Amino acid sequence: MKIYSHRGNLDGSNRQWENHPSQINKAISAQFNVEIDFWYVEGECWLGHDFPEHKVSWDFLAQIKYQVILHAKNVEALGFLSNKDAHYFWHDTDDYTLTSWGWVWMHPLAHSTGKGYTNMTILALPENSASDFDQDFYTNIGGVCTDYPERWREKRL
């Protein structure tokens, strides 16, 4: 099972450092994959959840492309990424979306449905779900995207 750091967080949500390039590098250095919020505005690449906050180069993202999933936050980002060798997705409140590499990204509110769990499913923010899954459940999914990747790694040992 893959563990994705949500926005580079390692032990809980930290709005000040989320999506910051140094925090992303820190999470990757800790051997985690990372989900990043990506914007494309007027020909420039940006990271940030609610709005573009941290300007980055495409070269920065291309160097870490196998460690990240980019969450396209605007339609321009989606169009830009569709022409790149990158792992990305778009969703809003959809229960599921398919990433560019064929993974199923599951919205936190969809966990309780009990549907869509495969070895190609990534559960977003399982810590926010009301569901209480057993250990066997987590061994049958592709991964989790969490604000607590360190705790998830400890759980697996």
N, C-alpha and C positions, 0 to 999 in steps of 0.2 A: 504494500500500500504506500502510495506517495503522500508526503505531507507537504502542503503548500502553506507558506507563511502569507497570511492575508495582509497585503500592503507593506510587507516587511516587518510586521509585528512579530515579536518573539515570546513575550509573556504578558499578553493583554493588549488592548487597544491603546495606542498612544498617538492621538491626533496630531501632535506637534511633529512627529517623525514619520508618520505614515506616508508612503510613496516617495520619500526622500531618497535620492540616489545613494547616499552613504548608508542609510538603513537597509536598502535593498542589497547592497554589497555585503553588509554585516550578516544578513539572513542567508545569503548564498554562501558566505564563508563558513557559516554554521552548518552547511550541508543541507539546506532546505531549498526547495523550489519556491517561487514567489508569484503571487497574483498581484498585478500592478494595474492601477487605473490610468488609462492612456488617453490623451487628447491630441488632436491635430488641429492647429489654429494658424491660419495665414501662413502655411508652409513650414510651421515649426512644431516640433514634438514637445509635449508637456506631460507631466505626471501630476495627479491630484484627484481627489475624490469628487467634491462638489463643483470644482472649477480648476482650471489650469494653474498650478502653483510652482512647479519646479521644471524649468526648461532643461531639456536634455538633448543630446545629439542622437541621431539614428544609429550612429556607430556604437554608442554606449549600449543601446538596446540590442543591437545585432550581436555584440560580443557575449551577451548573456542569454541569447534566444533559446537555448536548450534548458535553461533554468527558470524561465518565466512564462506565465500566461498573461497576455495583455487584455484587459477589459476595456474595450472601445467605449468611450464615454460620449462621443458625439458622432454624427453620421460621417463627418470628414475623416475622423480617425478610422472608422470602419472601411471607408473607401481607400484610404492610404494603406492600411494593413492588408487589404485584399491583393495588393500588388507586391507584397513582401513575403519573404520566407520567415514567417513568424507564427507562433501559436497564440491565437486570439479568439475572442467571442464578444458578442453583444447580447445584452439582455436588460430588461427593466424589472418587471414583476412576473415574468414568465416562470412557470414551475421548472421548466427544463429548457436548455438551449444546447446546441451542438457546437463544439469548438471547431476551429479550422483543421484540427488534427483528428477529428472524429470522436472526441471525448464528450460525454454527457455532463454538462454543468448543472447541478441541481440547486435551485434557490432554497434558502433556509426554510421558507414556509411550506415547501413541498415535502419535507422529510416525513411528515406524519402520514402521508398518503400510503406509504408502504409499497410504492410502485417505482420502477425505474432504476432499481439497484442492480448494477452489473460490475464486472471488473473493469469497466470503462467509465464508471460514474465517479464524479468528484462531488462530494457533499460540501456546500459552502456553509461555513459557520455552524457546525453541528452543536457547538456550545449554546447556541440561541434556540435550539429546537426543544420542544416540549417532550419529544420522544426519548425514551430510554432504551437504547439499543444494546444488545449483549455483545460480548467479544467476538463471537462467531460472525455477527453481522459485519463488523469492521474488517474482517479478514476477506470478505467477499465483495468489497468495493475497490475501485481503483485508487481512491484517495480522499483526503479531506483538505479543505482550505480553512485555516483557523487562525485566530489571533493568539493562540497558545501552542505553537508548534513544539516548543520544548517539552511541554507536558505530554503531548501526543507521542513524542519520541520515547519518553520515559515509560509510557503505557505499553509500548510495543516490546520493550525489553523483557 
